Amino acid sequence: MLWITVKKFIISAGVSTEQFKRSGKNHLCEEQEEKVFQEIKRMVEDENESLTNNIEMLVESVVNCYCFYVKVKTRELYKDYES
């Protein structure tokens, strides 16, 4: 569920996740990161909440989501390789 929220941030910032899927890399380029950051900042400021706290929570969530995503993808790739 959290991964979907993170992807919504990325998509709403106008950053394609297709390149991430194709390359298998777990990071965005600098320009994409900046777009995502600006979108997160805008959304947080719209909510009138503390930017720092929300960004820290989001970063932690993103890290957890990426780790989980990579584990799942690795397991899927391993199963495909076995069969």
C-alpha positions as CSV (number, residue, x, y, z in Angstrom):
1,M,0.0,0.0,0.0
2,L,2.8,2.4,0.9
3,W,4.6,1.7,-2.4
4,I,1.5,2.8,-4.2
5,T,1.6,6.1,-2.2
6,V,5.2,6.6,-3.2
7,K,4.5,5.9,-6.8
8,K,1.6,8.5,-6.7
9,F,4.2,11.1,-5.5
10,I,6.5,10.1,-8.4
11,I,3.7,10.1,-11.0
12,S,2.2,13.3,-9.8
13,A,5.6,14.9,-10.2
14,G,5.5,13.9,-13.8
15,V,8.3,11.4,-13.5
16,S,8.0,8.2,-15.5
17,T,8.6,5.0,-13.6
18,E,9.0,3.0,-16.8
19,Q,12.7,3.6,-17.0
20,F,13.1,2.3,-13.4
21,K,11.2,-0.9,-14.3
22,R,13.2,-1.5,-17.5
23,S,16.7,-0.8,-16.1
24,G,16.2,-2.6,-12.8
25,K,17.9,0.3,-11.1
26,N,16.5,1.4,-7.7
27,H,17.1,5.1,-8.1
28,L,15.9,8.1,-10.1
29,C,18.2,10.5,-12.0
30,E,18.9,13.9,-10.4
31,E,16.4,15.7,-12.5
32,Q,13.7,13.2,-11.6
33,E,14.6,13.3,-7.9
34,E,14.3,17.1,-8.0
35,K,10.9,16.9,-9.7
36,V,9.7,14.4,-7.1
37,F,11.1,16.5,-4.2
38,Q,9.4,19.7,-5.5
39,E,6.1,17.8,-5.8
40,I,6.4,16.4,-2.3
41,K,7.2,19.8,-1.0
42,R,4.2,21.3,-2.7
43,M,1.9,18.6,-1.4
44,V,3.2,18.9,2.2
45,E,3.0,22.7,2.1
46,D,-0.6,22.4,0.9
47,E,-1.3,20.4,4.0
48,N,0.4,23.1,6.2
49,E,2.4,20.4,8.0
50,S,6.1,20.4,9.0
51,L,8.1,19.8,5.8
52,T,11.1,18.3,7.6
53,N,9.1,15.7,9.6
54,N,7.1,14.7,6.5
55,I,10.1,14.4,4.3
56,E,12.0,12.3,6.9
57,M,8.9,10.0,7.2
58,L,8.6,9.8,3.4
59,V,12.3,9.0,2.9
60,E,12.1,6.3,5.5
61,S,9.0,4.9,3.8
62,V,10.7,5.1,0.3
63,V,13.7,3.2,1.6
64,N,11.5,0.5,3.2
65,C,9.4,0.2,0.0
66,Y,12.4,0.0,-2.3
67,C,14.0,-2.7,-0.1
68,F,10.7,-4.7,-0.1
69,Y,10.3,-4.2,-3.8
70,V,13.9,-5.4,-4.6
71,K,13.4,-8.5,-2.3
72,V,10.1,-9.4,-4.1
73,K,11.6,-8.7,-7.6
74,T,14.7,-10.8,-6.7
75,R,12.6,-13.7,-5.5
76,E,10.5,-13.5,-8.7
77,L,13.6,-13.5,-10.9
78,Y,15.0,-16.4,-8.9
79,K,11.8,-18.4,-9.4
80,D,11.8,-17.6,-13.1
81,Y,15.4,-18.7,-13.4
82,E,14.7,-22.0,-11.6
83,S,11.8,-22.8,-14.0
